[in-house]
Amino acid sequence: MGFGTLFIGYFLLLNITYFTVTDVIGGLVMAIGLQKLSPVNRYFKGAFYVSLLFSALGLYELVLTGCDMFMKSFSADGLLSYCAIPRYVILALLSLLILDGIRDVSKEVGLGELSKKSYRQIFLSLSVYFLLALLEIPGLEVIIDTRVLAIISIVMLLSLTVTIILNLVTIYSAYMRICMPGEKDI
């Protein structure tokens, strides 16, 4: 049931508004699923460690947000702004390892179409997370007009949502088609 648990954890990435709460939970749920998948493929083992790092970053952001809410003299805006680029880099690496693991395992069990789909998703995910990380560079509003930057940000958030949904479809396809050792094929 590693793919099912991974699916639930990855699904929590869709919460773009209150991500500080769901990043911690989603990262830990993904870690549980990836731990179950790690004996099968080395990419899942790497993704397990990255998901723990993702949870730690989410916890850091959550603590900063909590301090900002409850301590009037504390402002976390500056510290939180430095978390955005590492968050996207970690998510890019996590998606790369998960999709590469699915590609590898699906190729082993003879699911060529799922393997190709995973391979295509890697490039889409890396592109979207890279562009989102670029948008978080401080001082970008000096180079690019703020209205243009706002439109680009909206397009990128929509692209992120579509990318996460497509990755979820890929994970769900792996869940439906790949039976891991020790699981019964019903």
Secondary structure, DSSP 8 states (H G I E B T S, - for coil): -HHHHHHHHHHGGG--TTHHHHHHHHHHHHHHHHHHHTTT-HHHHHHHHHHHHHHHHHHHHHHHHHHHHH-TT---HHHHHTTHHHHHHHHHHHHHHHHHHHHHHHHHTT-HHHHHHHHHHHHHHHHHHHHHHHHTSTTHHHHS-HHHHHHHHHHHHHHHHHHHHHHHHHHHHHHHH---TT----
